[in-house]
Structure formats: structure tokens, C-alpha cells
Amino acid sequence: MAQEYIAVKDKHDLGLIALSKSVFETIAQIAVEEADGLTLADPFNPFKNSINCKIQNDQLIISVAIKVKYDMNVKEACAKLQNTIHDNIAHMSDYTPDIIDIRVAGFVF
């Protein structure tokens, strides 16, 4: 069975904090919702998750499927979203994700 959480050691060695995968998925979801011109690929389909988080070999891998507004620069929008997700996770959890994969699943007209 795959690991469902990441253990983060406190800076002052006072304890160990375990963060669930759903914490990182929620942070990524909020970043997409706050971005202008971007939406999750299938936010209402319960069988197809637009945000997937995996923990392999103590590496956090986040995959996000998005739709981009038709008149936006896709490369800049994806790079900005990647940086936003990385910064938000780093600020909220004191852990930096290793891989953030942004997949463009379509366009919004």
C-alpha cells in the first residue's frame, strides 16, 4: 500500500508532523481557483480527479489537469500556476513539493 502522508520534522525538534495527501491537493485546488483564466478540468466528476497527489520514495508529486481561457498565453499561465502551488505549499506546510506537473486538458471559450 502506498504511503498516504509525509512526515515533516519540526525546526526545533519538538515533534513530528504528518501531512496527508489531501492537504496538498486542497492547497493546489485553491491555487487553481484563485488563478485568473484557469479552471480545473473536471471539477464536478467524482470519478475523475483533476488533482492527483502521489508520494513515492519520499518525493511529493502533484499532477493538476486544467483548462485555460482561450486568449491566454498557455506557457506563462502554467509556469505561474506551478510557482503559485509551490510557494503556497512551502509557506503553509514547510515542505516543498518535488514535482508539480501541469497538464492542459482543454480550453475555455
C-alpha positions in Angstrom: 0.0 0.0 0.0 1.2 3.5 -0.9 2.2 5.9 1.8 -0.7 8.4 2.4 1.2 11.1 4.3 4.5 12.9 4.5 6.3 13.3 7.9 7.8 16.7 8.4 10.2 17.2 11.3 9.8 20.4 13.3 12.5 23.0 13.1 13.0 22.9 16.9 13.0 19.1 17.2 9.9 19.2 19.3 8.0 16.6 17.3 6.9 15.2 14.0 4.1 16.5 11.9 2.3 14.1 9.4 0.6 15.8 6.5 -2.0 13.9 4.4 -2.0 13.9 0.6 -5.4 15.7 0.8 -3.7 18.7 2.4 -1.5 19.2 -0.7 -4.5 18.5 -3.1 -6.6 21.2 -1.3 -3.8 23.8 -1.5 -3.4 23.1 -5.2 -7.1 23.3 -5.8 -7.3 26.7 -4.0 -4.4 28.0 -6.2 -6.2 27.0 -9.4 -9.5 28.5 -8.2 -7.7 31.8 -7.4 -5.9 32.0 -10.8 -7.4 34.2 -13.5 -8.4 32.3 -16.6 -7.8 28.8 -15.3 -10.2 26.2 -14.1 -9.9 22.5 -13.1 -10.5 20.1 -16.0 -13.4 18.1 -14.4 -14.3 19.7 -11.1 -17.8 18.0 -10.9 -16.9 14.5 -12.0 -16.5 12.3 -8.9 -14.8 9.5 -10.8 -12.1 11.6 -12.5 -10.0 13.7 -10.2 -8.4 16.8 -11.7 -5.7 16.9 -9.0 -3.6 13.9 -8.1 -1.0 13.7 -5.4 1.4 10.8 -5.1 4.2 10.1 -2.6 7.0 7.9 -3.9 10.4 7.5 -2.4 9.7 10.4 0.0 9.0 12.7 -3.0 5.8 14.6 -3.4 4.4 14.5 -6.9 1.4 16.7 -7.8 -0.4 16.4 -11.1 -3.0 19.1 -12.0 -5.3 18.9 -15.0 -6.6 22.4 -16.0 -8.5 24.2 -18.7 -7.1 27.5 -19.9 -9.0 30.5 -21.2 -8.6 30.7 -25.0 -6.9 34.1 -25.2 -4.2 33.4 -22.5 -0.6 32.5 -23.0 -0.5 28.9 -22.0 3.2 28.6 -21.2 3.1 31.7 -18.9 -0.2 30.6 -17.2 1.2 27.1 -16.5 4.5 28.5 -15.2 2.7 31.0 -12.9 0.4 28.3 -11.6 3.4 26.0 -10.9 5.1 28.7 -8.9 2.0 29.6 -7.0 1.3 26.0 -6.0 5.0 25.5 -5.0 5.1 28.7 -2.9 1.7 28.1 -1.3 2.7 24.6 -0.2 6.1 25.8 1.0 4.5 28.6 3.1 1.7 26.6 4.5 3.5 23.3 5.4 7.2 24.0 5.5 7.6 21.3 2.8 8.5 21.8 -0.8 7.0 19.6 -3.5 9.5 17.8 -5.7 7.4 17.7 -8.9 4.4 19.8 -10.0 3.0 18.6 -13.3 0.5 20.9 -15.0 -1.5 19.2 -17.8 -3.7 21.3 -20.1 -6.8 19.3 -20.7 -8.6 21.8 -22.8 -9.6 25.4 -23.3 -12.5 27.6 -22.1 -14.2 29.8 -24.7 
